Amino acid sequence: MAPDALTTSAQRDYVFVVNPSGANGRTGQQWKKMMPDLNSRLGKDCNIHEALTTGPLHAIEIAREAVRDGAAAVVAVGGDGTLHEVLNGFFDDGKLVQSREGRPGPRTALGLIPMGTGSDLARHFGWNLNDRHQAIDRLVKGHKRRIDVGRVQLPDDKVDRYFLNVASLHLSAKAGYFASMYKKLGNLCYVIGALQAFRSHENRDLRMRTDGGEWTVVPKVTATCVGNAKYFGGGMNITPSADPFNGGLEVVSLMDYKWYDFILKMHTLYQGTHVHLDKVTTNSVQTLEVEEVENESRKGNVFVQADGEHLGFLPAKFSILPEQLDFIL
Ligand SMILES: Nc1ncnc2c1ncn2[C@@H]1O[C@H](COP(=O)(O)OP(=O)(O)OP(=O)(O)O)[C@@H](O)[C@H]1O
């Protein structure tokens, strides 16, 4: 990774966006422990910049500034929520952010040191969770691959949102919304979130269309999950055929699930075998649009999430943007 003579200083900048509150504060502690090793192994070839977030959405601003400055890489240090925010910093006003001077040369790459509660993207790649030596090895090797990015558009929200893992709607999105309130309890937060979401849940008929085709009414939807990668909810293999390098999204819908279905079939969600069951459909798409059925009395309360972050409510459009970024593998 020796810098060549034409490389500017900014093009050697590695900006680490650290959420000190991630994983109930463990991210901040682990980050401090790994700094000496990181400096000694990466510091001779790169300028290491540490940026601690001060609250929600701050990581978006830090990442956007770093990309504008032409940094070599922006590395999210934390969970999927921090990665989600850093990813969103690569985009502005519906487009990829360009470096200020439109400098030729290497584009800013996206990296991840997974230190969150769920760390579901790390599971997709089979990385050891919270293994800081392995994470530093990856950065030192610097192997990159163009990765697809998922996009969610909510008409009421002027800002598009981007995701790497899984976006979803209805029960799973509501469960994620509640789970985020119980992160102090570690992975148990997902179980409590699901129980709380179920209390007020009702399966709903929803209108959907894929790839700009005909609208159809899908009956009694419990949850629809749109995967760029496989995992959500701290290890559920919800979209088991999803691949962030194949230019498509895997859509999995659970229909007419009752509370006891989750108890009896929970293990299939972790194994990824639920897609072979009745009441589950799976589909490979480029775009999916979903809206509520007209004339329903209960409107406006179908939750939408991406990468575990609550985005809002239906209607929503999900699409794939192939090969958007260099991702450090
Ligand atoms: N300094 C901060 N103080 C409080 N919250 C923060 C801060 N910085 C970021 N956040 C918020 O913390 C949330 C969760 O962060 P993160 O994803 O890193 O950890 P996690 O939730 O423990 O892990 P995972 O998402 O993998 O389950 C994000 O939604 C982010 O907006």
PDBQT file of the ligand as one rigid body, heavy atoms in Angstrom, charges set to zero:
ROOT
HETATM    1  N1  LIG A 401     -22.777   9.615  20.198  1.00  0.00    +0.000 N 
HETATM    2  C1  LIG A 401     -23.946   8.994  20.102  1.00  0.00    +0.000 A 
HETATM    3  N2  LIG A 401     -24.798   8.972  21.152  1.00  0.00    +0.000 NA
HETATM    4  C2  LIG A 401     -25.982   8.320  21.059  1.00  0.00    +0.000 A 
HETATM    5  N3  LIG A 401     -26.420   7.671  19.947  1.00  0.00    +0.000 NA
HETATM    6  C3  LIG A 401     -25.606   7.671  18.881  1.00  0.00    +0.000 A 
HETATM    7  C4  LIG A 401     -24.337   8.328  18.902  1.00  0.00    +0.000 A 
HETATM    8  N4  LIG A 401     -23.750   8.158  17.689  1.00  0.00    +0.000 NA
HETATM    9  C5  LIG A 401     -24.620   7.417  16.952  1.00  0.00    +0.000 A 
HETATM   10  N5  LIG A 401     -25.724   7.130  17.655  1.00  0.00    +0.000 N 
HETATM   11  C6  LIG A 401     -26.880   6.300  17.244  1.00  0.00    +0.000 C 
HETATM   12  O1  LIG A 401     -26.702   4.995  17.781  1.00  0.00    +0.000 OA
HETATM   13  C7  LIG A 401     -27.508   4.094  17.009  1.00  0.00    +0.000 C 
HETATM   14  C8  LIG A 401     -26.985   2.677  17.045  1.00  0.00    +0.000 C 
HETATM   15  O2  LIG A 401     -25.649   2.635  16.706  1.00  0.00    +0.000 OA
HETATM   16  P1  LIG A 401     -24.863   1.328  16.199  1.00  0.00    +0.000 P 
HETATM   17  O3  LIG A 401     -25.533   0.744  15.036  1.00  0.00    +0.000 OA
HETATM   18  O4  LIG A 401     -23.450   1.719  16.035  1.00  0.00    +0.000 OA
HETATM   19  O5  LIG A 401     -24.884   0.289  17.406  1.00  0.00    +0.000 OA
HETATM   20  P2  LIG A 401     -25.886  -0.861  17.768  1.00  0.00    +0.000 P 
HETATM   21  O6  LIG A 401     -27.282  -0.379  17.615  1.00  0.00    +0.000 OA
HETATM   22  O7  LIG A 401     -25.445  -1.336  19.108  1.00  0.00    +0.000 OA
HETATM   23  O8  LIG A 401     -25.561  -2.023  16.713  1.00  0.00    +0.000 OA
HETATM   24  P3  LIG A 401     -26.466  -2.736  15.558  1.00  0.00    +0.000 P 
HETATM   25  O9  LIG A 401     -27.080  -1.629  14.733  1.00  0.00    +0.000 OA
HETATM   26  O10 LIG A 401     -25.487  -3.557  14.757  1.00  0.00    +0.000 OA
HETATM   27  O11 LIG A 401     -27.480  -3.574  16.253  1.00  0.00    +0.000 OA
HETATM   28  C9  LIG A 401     -27.554   4.697  15.613  1.00  0.00    +0.000 C 
HETATM   29  O12 LIG A 401     -28.896   4.764  15.233  1.00  0.00    +0.000 OA
HETATM   30  C10 LIG A 401     -26.958   6.089  15.757  1.00  0.00    +0.000 C 
HETATM   31  O13 LIG A 401     -27.780   7.085  15.192  1.00  0.00    +0.000 OA
ENDROOT
TORSDOF 0
